[in-house]
Amino acid sequence: AVFTAPSAFAAEGFKPNYDESKTGSLSLPQAIPAGTKDARLAWETTRRSEILNLFHDNVYGKTFTFKQVKVIKTSAKHPLTLSKGYWQTVDLSLDGRPAQLLMYMPDSAKPVPVFVGYNFCGNHGVTFDPALPVSTQWANPLVCGSKVDPTQVTTLHNTFTPASRGVRAYRWPFDDIVSQGFGVATLYYGDVVADNPADFQRFIQTSRPGEAVGDYSAIGVWAGGLSAVADYLQTRKDVDSDRLAVIGHSRLGKTALWAGANDLRFRYVIANNAGEGGAALARRNYGETLASITTDFPHWFSAKYASYANNIDALPVDQHMLIDLIAPRPVYVASAKEDQWSDPKGEFLSVVAAKSVYQLYTDDIFTTDQQPKTGQPLHSRLNYHYREGVHDLFHYDWQQYLDVGKKYLQEETSV
Ligand code: GCU
């Protein structure tokens, strides 16, 4: 029972490959073409922006920027009981759309670094505190189990039930984070745009009338939402907005990488079990594939991406180049053993291939080319770990993220 069950695409006969000998030989596009003189200058003056544009044009679509980020209401500060700090909600309006930020902050005389990240099941799903109302936005029953009727996932306005309170609290160890001197700002990804093709289409038609829906992607819109959060955090005196980290799990890990590639305000980027279309190499045929993901979740990517389903070698980028766009900021890719669907080895190889750009800036890069065993995290500016267990975000993962965060966001004078 090691392999995560695949998707609806299975109904069309898709059988994911889990045989290492059948992954094919890897020939990856190069971030810096061989023979380039003064590679760092070439990267900074031309190559980086070329690659960023290639990701826009072929994978995640146009940048989606929320133009007006307003604060509607800031709640009182509720003291934490297990750590020295408080939580608070901030009701934002993103171009007129309500999105609620839930913040956990340490008591601190000076501004603190903050982890920014989406949650899957509402702010009421990350805590058991009854002071937070149950979200009334579209709920994803496949992910949250809040209303178990998967056949209706894209058609009904599924709502959260009170039983969804705290369902993802285990993913957010707020007291640990706060007691180590960090803040957290989380929001429900469905506040920004609901995770289904119909709602996504409506969202683009309304907010970008006259433009092609397929020129945008949900990942691109969610990434825009994270940048809107950064806009807001920059206005807060208790936040060290030069030390923001962005974190996401799974589809939201893909989103964190894309947000980090676009928005340099994210100084540390964490992609937990991000898999296909995130940290895993698209060219490696193992687990989820470009063909299956663009069939199962067409709205996550621009329409163009699906056109590479049967011709991946024509795709001018691969996911290691997405990591390169984050260089030299610390990046963390993490995989789990029972999450072969996300292709842990493909995630590791992507980090290794990203060294070609990181090494233009720093020696602080792990040296092995062998995927480590579980429980042997590799920490440097490029980070990777493989842990036991399923596709999820656990305390072990956070411990690693915080250790690396302490080094780069707290101890170092510049990041
Ligand atoms: C599905 C999908 C993955 C995604 C995951 C998630 O399993 O195939 O690409 O990462 O959902 O977001 O939980």
Boltz pocket constraint, residues with backbone or C-beta under 6 A from the ligand:
constraints:
  - pocket:
      binder: B
      contacts: [[A, 5], [A, 7], [A, 249], [A, 250], [A, 251], [A, 252], [A, 273], [A, 274], [A, 275], [A, 276], [A, 288], [A, 293], [A, 296], [A, 341]]
      max_distance: 6.0
